[in-house]
């Protein structure tokens, strides 16, 4: 699901639901909790006018967590430092 922000589709450039006009006002109750992918979280922050300062990830099951420092995209826990533009 990519339609959980009033700024439009988040995280998937090929999503079918790109327009926020397709989200009915009574459906905002299902916008509460979401799991984000690496790119989805970056996309959400950029659409809300944040500059990404730094990104760190941790956890890389089933391999040792060291691999999360090498391959940030697939780390299990994502921490992003961002500043409002």
C-alpha positions as CSV (number, residue, x, y, z in Angstrom):
1,X,0.0,0.0,0.0
2,X,1.4,3.3,-1.0
3,X,-1.6,5.6,-0.4
4,X,-1.2,6.5,3.2
5,X,-0.2,10.2,2.9
6,X,-2.3,13.2,1.8
7,X,0.7,14.1,-0.4
8,X,0.0,11.2,-2.8
9,X,1.6,7.8,-3.5
10,X,4.7,7.1,-1.3
11,X,7.6,4.7,-2.0
12,X,6.5,3.1,-5.3
13,X,6.7,5.1,-8.5
14,X,4.7,2.4,-10.3
15,X,1.7,2.5,-7.8
16,X,-1.8,2.6,-9.3
17,X,-3.0,5.1,-6.8
18,X,-0.8,8.2,-7.4
19,X,-3.4,10.9,-6.8
20,X,-4.5,12.0,-3.4
21,X,-7.9,12.9,-4.9
22,X,-8.6,9.1,-5.1
23,X,-8.4,8.9,-1.3
24,X,-11.8,9.6,0.3
25,X,-11.9,11.8,3.3
26,X,-13.6,9.0,5.4
27,X,-10.7,6.6,4.7
28,X,-8.1,8.6,6.6
29,X,-8.7,6.4,9.6
30,X,-6.7,3.7,7.9
31,X,-3.7,5.9,7.5
32,X,-2.5,5.4,11.1
33,X,0.3,2.8,11.4
34,X,2.6,1.7,8.6
35,X,5.8,0.0,8.1
36,X,8.1,1.8,5.7
37,X,10.7,0.6,3.3
38,X,14.0,2.5,3.0
39,X,12.8,4.3,-0.2
40,X,9.3,4.8,1.1
41,X,10.4,6.6,4.2
42,X,12.8,8.9,2.2
43,X,10.0,9.6,-0.3
44,X,7.6,10.5,2.5
45,X,10.0,12.9,4.1
46,X,10.8,14.6,0.8
47,X,7.2,15.1,-0.1
48,X,6.7,16.8,3.2
49,X,9.6,19.2,2.5
50,X,12.4,17.7,4.5
51,X,16.1,17.5,3.6
52,X,17.7,14.2,4.4
53,X,20.8,14.8,6.6
54,X,21.8,11.2,7.4
55,X,20.5,7.6,7.3
56,X,21.5,4.7,9.4
57,X,20.1,1.2,9.5
58,X,20.6,-1.8,11.9
59,X,19.7,-5.5,11.7
60,X,20.2,-7.7,8.7
61,X,18.6,-11.1,9.4
62,X,19.8,-13.8,9.0
63,X,23.2,-12.3,8.6
64,X,25.2,-10.4,11.2
65,X,24.0,-6.8,11.8
66,X,27.4,-5.5,10.4
67,X,25.9,-6.0,6.9
68,X,23.3,-3.2,7.6
69,X,26.2,-0.7,7.6
70,X,27.3,-2.0,4.2
71,X,23.9,-2.4,2.6
72,X,21.6,0.3,4.2
73,X,18.8,-0.4,1.8
74,X,18.0,-3.8,3.3
75,X,18.6,-3.0,7.0
76,X,15.7,-3.9,9.2
77,X,15.5,-0.7,11.3
78,X,15.9,2.6,9.7
79,X,16.8,5.9,11.4
80,X,16.8,9.1,9.4
81,X,17.9,12.5,10.5
82,X,16.0,15.1,8.5
83,X,15.5,18.9,8.6
84,X,12.5,20.9,7.4
85,X,13.4,23.0,4.4
